[in-house]
């Protein structure tokens, strides 16, 4: 399939899934691939908290999980179930269902529910790029950034509404904000200024991560640089292990593995198993 790629726009698009060689990154524990939860926790460890003075929650892109699991449908289902788990939990508490019903619903909860729940964000630089972060981490960082600010009470109320209604929402309409969440126009403006909402279009807003602009800048910058390394290699291909060990240039501020999981999961490179390890090949499209 031939697809044109512009240096700026298409480079940052998450490519549609396609049939091809097995992905390099399926994590094994000796008995086979680990679950999605373990993969997510592993990817979280690659996030450079210190780079942002620990002011941002740990962010993983959903498609990075695809580099660790061949079954993208499974990943999507696990993520959706995890997103839904918090909503179900609060519904159970609010309506006070009988013990038998509670046990039945709780038993059907996602495996990932055990420790924490997720929030998902549309990251802005591409419509198919979704960020994942733990709710507890997000809430802690947002409230820490609101310390001493007049917007703190409004932000706290928004987080409470968010976490007790539907954590699957990526955006919010004005009608929802006014009628369901009961915020005034001026309070919505405060939420935008605080960074928990960003304008989607007239009358709707994306859920967002405050002060994440630097993350997006460094992420895009690093992706371009790492893709360039692969492309400039002989035959536009390089062993994954060799790429991981390369000295990073100024444009690459994240862990190299973080970027490798990104470009493999986004189908910007092919991962080809070889006797010497995974070979990453630049995708000309």
Secondary structure, DSSP 8 states (H G I E B T S, - for coil): ------TTTGGGS-------S--S---B-SSSB--HHHHHHHHHHTS-GGGGTT-S---EEGGGGGGT-S-HHHHHHHHHHHHHHHHHHHHHHHHT--HHHHHHHHHTS-GGGGT--EEEEE-SS-TT-EEEEEHHHHHHHHHHHTTT-TTHHHHHHHHHHHHTS-TT-SEEEHHIIIIIS---HHHHHHHHHHTSEEEEETTEEEE--TT-HHHHHHHHHHHHHHHHHHHHSGGGEEEHHHHHHS---TT--S-HHHHHHHHHHTTSEEEEEETTEEEEEE---
